[in-house]
Structures are given as C-alpha cells and as structure tokens.
Amino acid sequence: MSMIAWPVPDPDLPSGIHPALADAASAAATAFRAARARHTRAELGEQVAMGADGTPTMRVDALVDEAIVESASRNRVNLLSEEAGFVDHGSAVTLVIDPVDGSSNAAMGLPLSCFAGAVVTDNTATEALTLWFDTGRTWWARAGEPTPYRTTGRTTLAGATVTMLRPKNNSFDAWLRVVGRADRVRVLATTCLEAALVADGSVDAFVDSGSNTHRIMDLAAAMVIVPAAGGVVLDVHGRPLDFDPDLTRRWSGLAAATPQLADELIQAVLG
C-alpha cells in the first residue's frame, strides 16, 4: 500500500496552555508527521505490540506514544496512556492521553484522527486539549473558565445530528433505536474528535450505544471541553467517569449538547 502524501501541520496551540500538555501535543504531531513520511499505509496499520489497555497497538500508535512518553519524562509529569499505561514520575500532575484516537483512520490516510489529553491533579481534570492531526486545529478548555465553544443547545433527539461508534458487542439493537429517532447519523471512528465537534456545535451529540468500548483516555479531554461549552459527558449506564489507572475498565461514553438530549439518548440506548 502507498505512502500518505499530504503533510501534517504544526498544531495551533493556545496561549496559557499547561506546558507539559503543549509539549505532549507538539511531540505527538511531530511523531505523527514522521510516521506518515516514513511508512506505508500497511506499515502504519501493522499490529506491533499489545497496549497496556489490552488491545493491539498499531505502529502509528506506538511511534506517537513513544514520543509522548519522552515528553512526559522531559516535563517530569506522570502519564496515563492506553499504550504505555501509567508512567510514574512522582508528580502531582498526570497527563491522561490518547496518543492517536482514530488509529485505523490514521493508518488508512483518512483525515479523521487526533491527539487528546487532559491535565489531572488529585483525580480532577483541570484542562484539556484535542488536536486534529490533519488540520492542526485544536480545542482547548480550562475547567471553570469561559471558552469560545458553544454546543447547539439542542434538547431533543428528534431532529438531532448524532455521531456514533459502529455497533458491536451486541449493541446493534440499541444502535438502531438511536438511528431511528435521530435526524442524521455519522460514523467517524474517532471519539475524541467527535466530542470536540459536539463542543463547538458542529453536531448535537456523540454516543456509544452500550458496547462498553471506551477507556478513560477516550473521554478525558471531552470531560473538560464539552461541559465548558454547555454540554455534558456521561456514561450511558450511569457509571462515574474517573481517572483510575486500571485500563481494564470500560465505559459507553456520551457527549451531548444538553442534559435533556443526553437523557433521551440514554433512554434510546437502554430501550
């Protein structure tokens, strides 16, 4: 399979961002750019290891994660990553990172993949960043502070545009219930980017229809960015979202423009 021709831009990082988070994002973009330049699509998608979360690691994941591990070490902050697991540097600060969300998209050359990370202190996320690799566009928010992003404010599933994970793990019936009530449905295969699109009002909601697919790093950035924009991030089964380093834990994440829309989505998923 061929190389991916187009370049990866530098990230548009906001002023005031935590320096360790900024460095991790820059390192991820640099590593992603190098991986795309040096490897074919088949090589990027090759499974080269087993991640700390118990799922296979593609080469593109491994290369970007390695750069983030080095960044965390430089900045002397802890790291929780789906590939490396928990890396303890004795810091009060932990970066909870998804190095490449949408790995299959990234390996294939589909321009729908991203870096996402949150700064966590005492089990509380204080700020977060999502970086769209193929555009350099970023979404950033700090907990408790104003943000320029605003959700659509939609309160009903009827008429809503919803992005979803593909149906799996016996979630097909729940998936169809959401599809049957929403106006438009998209499957983009990149949870972190889709949650950012909820925050800026591009779509009304994102949901996993009960398949228990998400790890905490899939949702960590959204847990800051979406509420700052007026939305909510929940687990459809009502389980609390916390930053336990146990990467065997799974959730069915939901990001919605409003609590009312979130409630309707949960009702549709649970039947």
LINSULJO-V145435 format. One line per field, one symbol per residue. ss: DSSP state (A for helix, B for strand, O for the rest). burial: 1 if it has 9 or more other ideal C-beta (glycine too) atoms within 8 Angstrom, else 0. Layout:
BEGIN
ss=???
burial=???
END
This chain:
BEGIN
ss=OOOOOOOOOOOOOOOOOOAAAAAAAAAAAAAAAAAAAAOOAAAAAOBBBBOOOOOBBBAAAAAAAAAAAAAAAAAOOBBBBOOOBBBOOOOOBBBBBBBBBOAAAAAAOOOOOBBBBBBBBOOBBBBBBBBBOOOOOBBBBBOOOOOOOOOOOOOOOOOOBBBBOOOOOOOAAAAAAAAAAOOBBBOOOOAAAAAAAAAOOOOOBBBOOOOOOBOAAAAOOAAAAAAAOOOBBBBOOOOOOOOOOOOOOOBOBBBBOOAAAAAAAAAAAAO
burial=0000000100101000110111111111111111110010100110000011100011111111111111111010111111111110100011111111111111100001111111110000111111111101011111100010111001011001111110100010011111101100110111111111111110111111111111111111111111111111111110001010001000111111110011011101110
END
